Amino acid sequence: MDYLHCSNLLKALGHPIRLRIVQGLMKNECNVNKIMDVLKIPQSTTSQHLGILKNLGIVVSRKEGVKTCYRVVDPKVRCILEVLKD
């Protein structure tokens, strides 16, 4: 087990905004504008949170024209959120 990586995953998920972002991205792929609209947070804040999630490999992005779409790819994170769902 990579304790440092696991600890960093839990730290990332420990922030309420990032937790909400990940929960939303588990349901649907989404772009920054839609995340901003749903969470009512500025673009810069949204991008910072997505950057943290992307650097840890929790989410990946793909370009769709001028938009960047994100989705959750880490299976551990999916399991963690399933446990927290109750």
C-alpha positions in Angstrom: 0.0 0.0 0.0 1.3 3.5 -0.9 0.4 5.2 2.4 1.5 8.7 1.1 -0.7 8.4 -2.0 -3.7 7.1 0.1 -3.2 9.9 2.6 -3.2 12.5 -0.2 -6.4 11.0 -1.7 -8.1 11.3 1.6 -6.9 14.9 2.1 -8.2 15.8 -1.3 -11.6 14.2 -0.5 -11.6 15.9 2.9 -12.5 19.2 1.4 -16.2 19.7 1.0 -16.1 21.3 -2.4 -13.8 18.7 -3.9 -16.0 16.0 -2.3 -19.0 17.5 -4.1 -17.2 17.8 -7.4 -16.1 14.2 -7.3 -19.6 13.0 -6.3 -21.1 14.9 -9.2 -18.4 13.6 -11.7 -19.1 10.1 -10.7 -22.6 10.5 -12.1 -21.8 12.4 -15.3 -18.8 13.8 -17.1 -18.9 17.6 -16.8 -17.1 20.8 -17.8 -15.8 23.6 -15.6 -18.7 26.0 -16.4 -21.4 23.5 -15.3 -19.5 22.7 -12.1 -19.2 26.5 -11.4 -23.0 26.9 -12.0 -24.0 24.0 -9.7 -21.6 24.8 -6.9 -21.9 28.6 -7.2 -18.1 29.1 -7.0 -15.7 31.2 -9.2 -13.9 29.7 -12.2 -10.5 30.1 -10.6 -11.6 28.2 -7.5 -13.2 25.5 -9.6 -10.0 25.1 -11.6 -7.8 24.9 -8.5 -9.9 22.1 -7.0 -10.0 20.2 -10.3 -6.2 20.7 -10.6 -5.7 19.0 -7.2 -8.0 16.1 -8.2 -6.3 15.7 -11.6 -2.8 15.7 -10.1 -3.7 12.9 -7.8 -5.2 10.9 -10.7 -8.7 11.0 -9.2 -10.1 12.7 -12.4 -9.0 13.0 -16.0 -9.8 15.6 -18.5 -10.5 15.7 -22.2 -10.9 18.6 -24.6 -14.2 19.1 -26.4 -13.7 22.2 -28.6 -12.9 25.0 -26.2 -14.4 23.2 -23.2 -12.5 20.8 -20.9 -14.6 17.9 -19.6 -13.7 15.9 -16.5 -14.6 12.5 -15.2 -13.7 10.3 -12.2 -11.3 7.4 -13.0 -9.9 6.3 -9.7 -11.7 3.1 -8.6 -10.6 3.6 -4.9 -12.3 7.0 -4.9 -15.4 5.5 -6.3 -15.4 2.9 -3.5 -14.8 5.5 -0.9 -17.7 7.6 -2.1 -20.0 4.5 -2.2 -19.2 3.9 1.5 -19.8 7.5 2.4 -23.1 7.6 0.5 -25.2 6.2 3.3 
